[in-house]
Each structure stands twice: as structure tokens, then as C-alpha cells.
Amino acid sequence: MEFETITYEKKENVAWITLNRPDKLNAQNQTLTAEVIAALGQARDDDEVYIIVITGAGDKAFSAGADISMFPHWSPIDVIKGAKGAQRHYVVVREVPKPVIAMVNGLALGGGCELAMACDIIIASENAMFGQPEITVGVIPGGGGTQILPRLVGEKKAKELIFTGDFISAEEALRLGLVNKVVPADKLRETVDKLIGKLKSKSPAILKFAKIAVNKSLETPLSIGMAIETELFAMCFGTEDQKEGARAFLEKDPAKKTPKYKGR
């Protein structure tokens, strides 16, 4: 599939999705949104893809958010009709049953911050900046910022960031729990590659169950979440990978103790 505003590369069981509008700081227009959705679907349906990484082209931005040039032409009806479509790539990132890593190489603002937050793990360079500045152009966050940000950094800090539109540094984002790790810019890819190596050593099938279980913990009361966890835990025992993991753990021969997972 040919893309206009992103690039898609599959390499060693990893799908790399790169937002590719560096001259616009990788701002998200309707074409880019649709192409991200298509790329995620391609990665989701490819059994040879175990992990997905989303990043931005260039060294200035992961994504500076929505392409504001679209805003003057929208009416409330346009937004209501398109809202699910506009939000859908954030939802797909959360729901795709594979680990998704955000490799944040610069500005992650507005929709860019929301896209990073939708990912399962965020690795950021020291020069990254995060924020929800939608208030400065007369709107509120529309891709999950008002819902996910408070869950990550707490109600008070989320309100401060959303009400003021202020940016925070990568180090502040780390302190608040918004990102997982901050590294020098020249170590960003190396750090992500190390994380990919760790995740690839695990069962793709069991990672799927783990992602579903954690996601559900944020959407349901504890009693329901515990019931869902029990069901998913039980489903693990119906997989070949669970048997392989247990076999390798119990193996006496050191040469055979590394499990060979098949994602089944």
C-alpha cells in the first residue's frame, strides 16, 4: 500500500509507522489520520508483526497536533459527523492487540500528545515537549486528552495543562508519569530497539491478553476487571505459547531454557 503522509516499514517483526509531514511538524490532517488507521490495520492483520512503533519524521516533532488549517472550515455538524473518524486512530492504537511504542523525537502537542498517550509505552528524547494547547485556538482536546491525561498525571495537573495550554519538558513528563523513559536524542532509537528486543522475547499471544486486561482495568469497576482478568488468565492455558513457556522454565538443560514462542 502506498502512503502520502506516513511511511510504513516492516522489519524483523516490527512495523514502523512514521508520520511524514516534517515541513508541517507532522501535523495531522484527514489524510494522515486515515493512513495511520490503514497502517495500524495492516500491522494488526499481519501475523509476522509482533510490535508496532509510531514516530515522527525529522528531529523537531513527533506531531505538533491537528492541522489547524482545517478548523476554519468545520461546523459543529461536521465535527459530530467526523468525530468518531477523527478520534478513531487514537482508539485503534489502544485496541490493536499488539504492543504499540511511541518513539517521541520532538514536539508532542495536542493530537500528537494524544497519539503518544494512546500508545502502550512512550520513550522520549530529552528535547521532546508535551502539551495540550488546544485552548489557545479556541477548542478543547478532542482525541482523548481530557480523558487519558487525568488518568496518567492526575486531575489537578491535567486541568492545569488543559486550561493553560502550557508545554512541559520530557523530564517533567517523566516525573508526572506521562512517559516511561527519557533518553538523549542520539540514544532514542537504541533505547527503543532494546525495548523491542525485550518484548520480542515474550509471547505475542500472551502480550495480547496482557494489553486487553490492563486496558479493561481503566474502563470497568474493579470487580468486573478482576473477572475479566480471570477469564484472560484462563485463556492463556489454551495457548501453545503457555505450554512452551512453562516447558522452558522447567527445563534442566540450559540450552533449552529459552522458549520458542509462535504466537499461538
N, C-alpha and C positions, 0 to 999 in steps of 0.2 A: 504494500500500500504506500502510495506517495503522499507526503505531507507537505504543507506550505509553511506552517508556523511552528512546527516542532520537528525534532528528529527522533527516530526510533531505531535503536540498535540492540540486537540480541547477541550476547557474548557470554559463553560459559555459564549458561543457565540463569543469566541476569538480563532483564530488559531495562535498558537505559532510555528514559523519556526526557528529552531536553527541550525546554521552552526556548524557541529560537526566533525571538524578535529583539536582539540586543540593542538595536538602534532606538527601540521604544522601551528599554529596560524590561523586556519580556512581559509587557502589559498584556492582559488577557482580553482579547476581543472574542466575538462569537465564533469565528473560525478556529481560533486556538482552543477554546473550550470544547468544541465539537471534536477536534483532533485529539485532544487529551482523552476524551471519553472513548474514542475509537482505539487509541493505542492501549488504554487500560483493558479494553475488551479483548484485544489481540493477545496481550500478555496473560490475561486471565484464562483464556481458552487454550493456550499453548502449554502442553504438559511438560515441555522442556524448559519452561521458565519457572524458576523457583522463587525469585526475588525481583522486585521492581525498585528502581531508583529514579527519582524525579529531581531534576536540577535545572539551572538556567544557563543559557549561552552567555559567554563573556565573563568578565570579572567584576562587574558592577552590580548585577542584580540576579537574584533568584526569580523574583517577579515583583514589580512595583505596584501590582494590583490590577484592577479593571482598567480598560482603555476608556478614559473619561470622555473621549470624543464621541462615544456612543450615547452619553447621558442626555444631551440636549434634545435628542430625537425621541426619547421614550416618554410615554404616558403611563399613568397607573395601570391601565388595562394591558399595555404592552408588557409591563413588568410582571403582572399577575399571570398572564399567558405564558411568559417565558421564564418565570421564576424557577420552576422546577428544572427547566433545562439549564438555566444559569447556575443553579446550585448543584446540578447533578454530578459534575465531575468531582466535587468535594465528597459527595455521598458515595460515588463509585470507588474512590480511593479508600474510604473507610470499609466498604463492603467487599471489595475484591479479596478473595480468600487466600492471599499471599502477603508476606511482609512487604511493606512499602516504606522505603527510606527517603527522606528529604535531605538532599545534599545542598545546603543553603550557602551560596557563594557570594552573597551581597545583600542588597535590599530585599526584604520580605515584608511588603506593606499591603494593607487592605486584603484584597483577594489573594495576594501572594502569601501573606501571613496565614490566611485561612487554608490555603492549599497545603502549606507546610504542616499546620496543625492537624489536618486530616490524615497525614501520613502517620505511620506507626512509630517511627523513630526519626528524630531530627538531629543531624550532625551539621554544625555551623562553623564557618570560618570566623576568625577574630574580627574581620571587618564587616560582618553581617549586621544588619539592623532590622528590628521588628517593630511593627505598629499597626494600628487600625485607624488610619487618618480619615476615614470616610466623612466624619463630621465636618471636616474643613471644606468639603464640596457639597454640603447640604443633604447628606443621606446618612443612614446607619449601616453597619456591616450587614451584608446580605448573603454571605456564603458560610454562615455558621459562627461568625466572630462573637456574636452576643451569647452564643450557647456553649461553644467549646472553650473559649478563652477563660470564662469564670471557673470552669471545671479544672483548668490547668493552673491558674495563678491566684484563684480566689476572687470572690465578688468585688471586694473593695478596689483591688488593683486593676481588675478588668474594667470596672466603671471609670476609674481614673484614666486609663488608656483610651477607652472608647469616647469618653466625654471630652477629653482634651485633644485627642489625635496625636499625642506625643509619641516619639520613637524611643525605643530602648536599645541599648547595645546588646551584642551577643552575650557578654558576660553577665549583664543584668537578666537577660532571658534565661540563662543557665541558673542563676541564683533563684529565680522565681519558679523554676520547674517547667518552663516553656520548651526548652530544648534539652537534649540528652548529653551533648558534649560540644565543647568549643575548642577548636584547634587552630594553629597558624594556617594561613591560606595555602601555603605550599605543602601542608601536610593533610589537606582536606581529602583529596582523592585516596591517599594512602590509608587514612583512617577509615574511610568508607569501605575500601577494599578489605581491610582487616575484619570489619563487622560482617561484610558479606561472607567471608571465609567461615566465620563462626556460625552464621545462620545456615550456610550450605551443608554444614556437618550435622544438621538436625533433620528430622523427617519432615518433608513438605506437608504430608498428610496431618501430622500432629501439630505443626505450626498453624495450619488452617483452623483446627479445633481451638487452639490457644487464643488465636485472634478473635474468633467468634465469641468465646467465653468472656474475654476481657471487655469487648465492645458491649456485650449484653449487660455487664455489671454497671455500665453508665446509663442504661436505658430502663432498668427494671428495679423494683424493690428487692432488698436483699434476699428475702425468702424465695422469690421467683428466680433470681440469679443463681442461688445455690442449687435449685432444682435443675436449671439449665446446665450448670457445671457438672452435676452428677450424670446427666444424660450424655454430655460430651465426653466425660471421663470414661463412661461405659463404652461409648463408640470407639474409643481408642483400641479397645481389646478385640475389635473386629477387623483390625488392620494388620497387614503383613509387617508393616514397619514396627509395630509394638512388639511383635514376636522377635523380630530381628534385634531390636534394642535390648530386650531382656536377655536374649541369647548371648549377645556380645558382652553384656555386663557380667554374666555368669561364667563366661569362657575362661578357662585356666591358661590357655595358650596365648601369650601376649600378642602374637602375630595375628590373632583372630579377634582381638577385643575391639577393633574399630568397626562399628556397624556399617553395613552397606544398605542404605535406605533406597527404596524405589518409589516412594510417594504413594504407596498403595496400602 
